[in-house]
């Protein structure tokens, strides 16, 4: 994955232009300050010419320093600071010598001072000026380096997260395909060609629908429910009336975003451990509602719930004690990892096993509304078991589902 270009603050978007803007602004400010001081002290107007030459001299010396500092900033700390001190001392001496020479010409016959005396007297003022310029130069460049490193680190973390989400998303496809193809193989062995062909057709439609979205992308709850309906259409070929579903989605929650294919493993898990082992089948219920500024989704079934303690020993360590057995360790662990990658600690993944039986998984994530779009001219009607329900009274997540 290619590294995205560094985008610094707008003022430093063009570092060359920013340097010249600061140069002219800084030295122009020094000229205004010295000129104002000379006028306030009732100095002759021709002294402003001397001040201008001094500022031009400082401007030129700072340009030389910028070239030298630009090379030193790439060196080790000891080389940078020791050489900077030596270069700065030399620059101050040159600047003070030029100032002393100018003042010697301007005040000739008025002040009886030697060149060395004038140079030493001006070295303090010129040293303060060039020292401040050098400190500002290093401060700005170190700031830009830190910002660039932070920007690169943030982008690397985002790329790592994106890669992790893609890996987790791609992990679902073989897991789902294995179970579905196994069912098709069973139908073929039983010579039930028509149901097998119908299941293959629905599988093709499901894969076309799910593979369109980018790994790590987000979809609305309504779109996720539509994907689940395609998946359940395949499973109903196997279980017929034994598989019953109920979807209760609030109107506000239908437009909320969540990672794509997040709920399919939960429904698949419910079919495997609730519908399949029971002769009468089971009912799978999905509800989505907004609780404050968070989206709460609950997937439950009327199956036998958790198995005995011996069966729990085969649950992956990340889910030990809180989930049912998972043959490949993909389903629940995958959802936990995807939520962690997408939301960090700002999410809740809770598993409940009510005493009366059944199994419930509750997910809470920050509410993120999708941009509303106009419905297509011939919108597909919702499935018969999907209910866009009025919003119920909020319940605490600590209450039984």
C-alpha positions in Angstrom: 0.0 0.0 0.0 1.5 3.3 -1.1 2.3 5.9 1.5 0.0 8.9 1.3 1.7 12.3 0.9 2.4 14.3 4.0 -0.1 17.2 4.4 1.3 19.8 6.9 -0.4 22.8 8.3 -1.7 25.2 5.6 1.0 27.9 6.3 3.8 25.4 5.8 2.1 23.6 2.9 4.9 25.3 0.8 7.9 25.3 3.0 9.9 27.5 0.6 7.2 30.2 0.5 6.8 30.0 4.2 10.5 30.5 4.8 10.6 33.7 2.6 7.5 35.0 4.2 9.0 34.6 7.7 12.3 36.1 6.5 10.8 39.3 5.1 8.3 39.6 8.0 11.0 39.1 10.7 13.7 41.3 9.3 11.2 43.9 8.2 10.0 43.9 11.8 13.5 44.5 13.1 14.0 47.4 10.6 10.7 49.0 11.8 11.7 48.6 15.4 15.2 50.1 15.0 13.9 52.9 12.8 11.2 53.8 15.3 13.8 53.8 18.1 16.1 56.1 16.1 13.2 58.5 15.3 12.0 58.5 18.9 15.5 59.5 20.0 15.6 62.3 17.4 18.4 60.8 15.4 19.2 62.2 11.9 17.1 60.7 9.1 20.2 59.6 7.3 20.7 57.1 10.1 17.9 55.1 8.6 20.2 54.3 5.7 22.7 52.7 8.1 19.9 50.8 9.7 18.8 49.5 6.3 22.3 48.3 5.4 22.5 46.6 8.8 19.2 44.8 8.2 20.2 43.7 4.7 23.5 42.4 6.1 21.6 40.4 8.8 19.2 39.1 6.1 22.1 37.9 4.0 23.9 36.3 6.9 20.7 34.5 7.9 20.4 33.0 4.4 23.8 31.6 4.7 22.9 30.2 8.1 19.8 28.6 6.7 21.8 26.6 4.2 24.3 25.4 6.9 21.5 24.6 9.4 19.6 22.7 6.8 22.5 20.3 6.5 23.3 20.2 10.3 19.7 19.4 11.3 20.1 16.0 9.6 23.2 15.1 11.7 23.5 13.6 15.1 22.6 15.8 18.1 26.2 16.4 19.2 27.4 17.3 15.7 24.3 19.6 15.2 24.6 21.6 18.4 28.4 21.8 18.6 28.7 22.9 14.9 25.8 25.3 15.3 27.4 27.0 18.2 30.7 27.4 16.2 28.8 28.7 13.1 26.7 31.1 15.1 29.7 32.6 16.9 31.4 33.1 13.5 28.2 34.7 12.1 27.9 37.0 15.1 31.5 38.1 14.8 31.1 38.9 11.0 27.8 40.7 11.7 29.3 42.8 14.5 32.4 43.6 12.5 30.3 44.9 9.6 28.1 46.9 12.0 31.2 48.4 13.7 32.7 49.3 10.3 29.4 51.1 9.3 29.2 53.0 12.6 32.8 53.9 12.3 32.1 55.5 8.9 28.9 57.2 10.1 30.2 58.6 13.4 33.7 59.4 12.2 34.9 62.5 13.9 32.0 62.4 16.4 32.8 59.4 18.6 36.4 58.5 19.5 36.1 54.7 19.8 38.2 52.0 18.3 36.9 49.3 15.9 37.3 46.6 18.6 35.3 48.6 21.1 32.5 49.1 18.7 32.6 45.5 17.6 32.4 44.2 21.2 29.6 46.6 22.0 27.5 45.5 19.0 28.2 41.8 19.4 25.7 41.5 22.2 22.9 43.1 20.1 23.8 41.2 16.9 24.3 37.9 18.8 20.9 38.2 20.4 19.3 38.8 17.0 21.0 36.0 15.2 20.6 33.7 18.2 16.9 34.2 18.2 16.8 33.7 14.5 18.7 30.4 14.9 16.5 29.2 17.7 13.3 30.0 15.7 14.7 28.2 12.6 15.4 25.0 14.5 12.1 25.2 16.5 10.0 25.5 13.3 11.9 22.7 11.5 11.8 20.3 14.5 8.1 21.0 14.8 7.6 20.2 11.1 9.6 17.0 11.6 7.6 15.9 14.6 4.3 16.7 12.8 5.5 14.7 9.7 6.5 11.7 11.9 3.2 11.9 13.7 1.3 12.1 10.4 3.2 9.1 9.0 2.7 7.1 12.2 -1.1 7.8 12.1 -1.2 6.8 8.5 0.7 3.6 9.2 -1.6 2.7 12.0 -4.6 3.4 9.7 -3.1 1.2 7.1 -2.4 -1.6 9.6 -6.0 -1.3 10.9 -7.3 -1.4 7.3 -5.2 -4.5 6.6 -6.4 -6.2 9.7 -10.0 -5.5 8.9 -9.5 -6.8 5.4 -7.9 -10.0 6.8 -10.8 -10.5 9.2 -13.4 -9.8 6.5 -11.8 -12.2 4.1 -11.6 -14.8 6.9 -15.4 -14.9 6.8 -15.8 -15.9 3.2 -14.1 -19.4 3.4 -15.8 -20.0 6.7 -19.2 -19.4 5.2 -18.5 -21.0 1.9 -17.3 -24.2 3.6 -20.7 -24.7 5.3 -22.8 -23.7 2.3 -20.9 -25.9 -0.2 -21.1 -28.8 2.3 -24.9 -28.4 2.3 -25.0 -28.3 -1.5 -22.8 -31.4 -1.6 -25.3 -33.2 0.6 -28.2 -32.3 -1.6 -26.3 -33.5 -4.7 -25.5 -36.8 -2.9 -29.2 -37.2 -2.1 -29.9 -36.4 -5.8 -32.0 -33.4 -5.0 -30.7 -31.5 -8.0 -33.4 -28.8 -8.0 -32.8 -27.6 -4.4 -29.0 -27.8 -5.0 -29.3 -25.7 -8.1 -31.5 -23.2 -6.3 -29.0 -23.0 -3.4 -26.2 -22.4 -5.9 -28.1 -19.6 -7.5 -28.8 -17.9 -4.2 -25.2 -18.4 -3.1 -24.1 -16.7 -6.3 -26.4 -13.8 -5.6 -25.2 -13.5 -2.0 -21.5 -13.5 -3.0 -22.1 -10.8 -5.7 -23.9 -8.7 -3.1 -21.2 -9.1 -0.3 -18.1 -8.9 -2.5 -19.1 -5.5 -3.9 -18.3 -3.7 -0.6 -14.7 -3.0 0.2 -13.1 -4.9 3.2 -13.3 -2.7 6.3 -16.1 -0.6 4.8 -19.3 0.3 6.7 -22.9 -0.2 5.7 -26.2 0.8 7.2 -28.2 -1.5 9.4 -30.8 -1.7 6.6 -28.2 -2.9 4.1 -26.8 -5.4 6.6 -30.3 -6.8 7.1 -30.7 -7.1 3.3 -27.5 -9.1 3.2 -28.7 -11.3 6.0 -31.9 -11.9 4.1 -29.9 -13.2 1.1 -28.0 -15.5 3.5 -31.1 -16.7 5.2 -32.7 -17.5 1.8 -29.9 -20.0 1.3 -30.3 -21.6 4.7 -34.1 -21.8 4.3 -33.4 -24.2 1.5 -32.0 -26.6 4.2 -34.2 -26.0 7.2 -37.5 -24.8 5.7 -40.1 -24.2 8.5 -37.5 -25.0 11.2 -35.8 -21.7 10.6 -37.9 -18.8 11.8 -36.6 -15.2 12.0 -37.8 -11.9 13.3 -36.2 -8.6 12.6 -37.1 -5.5 14.7 -35.3 -2.4 13.4 -36.1 1.1 14.6 -36.4 3.7 11.8 -33.6 5.8 13.4 -31.4 2.7 13.7 -31.9 1.6 10.1 -29.7 4.4 8.8 -26.9 3.8 11.4 -23.6 2.5 10.2 -21.7 -0.7 11.2 -18.9 -2.8 9.7 -20.1 -4.8 6.8 -20.8 -8.5 7.4 -20.6 -8.0 11.1 -23.9 -9.8 12.0 -23.7 -12.7 9.5 -21.5 -14.9 11.7 -23.9 -14.4 14.6 -26.9 -15.6 12.5 -24.8 -18.5 11.2 -23.8 -19.4 14.7 -27.4 -19.4 15.8 -28.4 -21.7 12.9 -25.6 -24.1 13.7 -26.2 -24.3 17.4 -29.9 -23.5 17.8 -31.8 -24.4 14.6 -29.8 -27.4 13.4 -29.7 -29.6 16.6 -33.4 -29.2 17.4 -36.1 -31.1 15.6 -38.5 -28.2 16.0 -35.9 -25.7 14.9 -35.6 -22.3 16.5 -36.4 -18.7 16.1 -33.6 -16.1 15.5 -34.4 -12.6 16.5 -32.4 -9.5 15.5 -33.2 -6.1 17.0 -31.6 -2.7 16.4 -32.3 0.5 18.4 -30.6 3.7 19.4 -29.8 4.1 23.1 -28.7 7.7 23.5 -25.8 8.2 21.1 -25.1 4.5 20.7 -26.4 1.8 18.4 -27.5 -1.4 20.2 -27.9 -4.6 18.2 -29.1 -7.8 19.8 -29.1 -11.2 18.1 -30.8 -14.0 20.0 -32.2 -17.5 19.4 -34.5 -19.9 21.2 -31.9 -22.8 21.1 -30.5 -24.8 24.0 -28.0 -22.1 24.9 -24.5 -22.9 26.2 -23.4 -26.5 26.4 -21.9 -28.3 29.4 -18.5 -27.3 30.8 -16.7 -30.0 28.9 -17.9 -28.5 25.6 -16.9 -25.0 26.7 -13.2 -26.2 27.0 -13.1 -26.1 23.2 -14.1 -22.4 23.0 -11.1 -20.2 22.0 -9.4 -18.5 24.9 -10.7 -15.1 23.9 -14.3 -16.4 24.4 -13.8 -18.9 27.2 -16.6 -18.8 29.6 -18.8 -16.5 27.6 -19.6 -18.2 24.3 -20.7 -21.6 22.9 -18.4 -23.9 21.0 -17.3 -22.7 17.6 -15.9 -25.4 15.3 -13.4 -23.2 13.6 -13.0 -20.5 16.2 -13.9 -17.9 13.5 -17.4 -16.5 14.3 -17.4 -14.8 17.7 -13.7 -14.3 17.9 -13.8 -12.6 14.4 -16.5 -10.2 15.6 -14.6 -9.3 18.7 -11.5 -8.6 16.7 -13.3 -6.5 14.1 -15.0 -4.4 16.8 -11.7 -3.9 18.5 -10.0 -2.8 15.2 -12.9 -0.5 14.2 -13.7 1.1 17.6 -11.0 0.3 20.1 -12.4 0.2 23.6 -15.4 2.3 22.6 -17.7 -0.7 22.1 -19.5 -3.5 24.0 -19.7 -7.1 23.1 -21.8 -9.0 25.6 -23.0 -12.6 25.6 -25.9 -13.8 27.7 -27.3 -17.2 28.4 -30.7 -16.7 30.1 -31.8 -19.4 32.6 -34.9 -20.2 30.6 -32.6 -21.1 27.6 -31.6 -19.4 24.4 -28.5 -17.4 23.6 -28.1 -13.7 23.1 -25.3 -11.5 21.8 -25.5 -7.8 22.4 -23.3 -5.3 20.5 -23.1 -1.6 21.3 -21.1 0.8 19.1 -21.1 4.6 18.7 -23.9 5.8 16.6 -22.8 7.0 13.1 -25.6 8.0 10.8 -25.1 7.5 7.0 -25.9 10.2 4.5 -29.5 9.7 3.5 -30.0 9.0 -0.2 -33.1 9.0 -2.3 -34.6 5.5 -2.7 -34.4 4.0 -6.2 -37.4 4.2 -8.5 -38.2 0.5 -8.0 -37.1 -0.2 -4.5 -37.0 -3.8 -3.3 -39.7 -4.4 -0.7 -38.5 -5.5 2.7 -38.7 -9.2 3.6 -41.8 -10.3 5.3 -40.2 -11.0 8.7 -38.4 -7.6 8.8 -40.2 -5.1 11.1 -39.4 -1.5 11.2 -40.7 -1.0 14.7 -41.5 2.1 16.7 -38.7 2.9 19.2 -39.3 1.2 22.5 -38.4 2.6 25.9 -34.6 2.3 26.4 -33.5 -0.5 28.7 -30.3 -0.7 30.7 -27.8 -3.2 29.2 -27.6 -4.9 32.5 -31.2 -6.1 32.3 -32.1 -9.5 30.9 -32.8 -9.6 27.2 
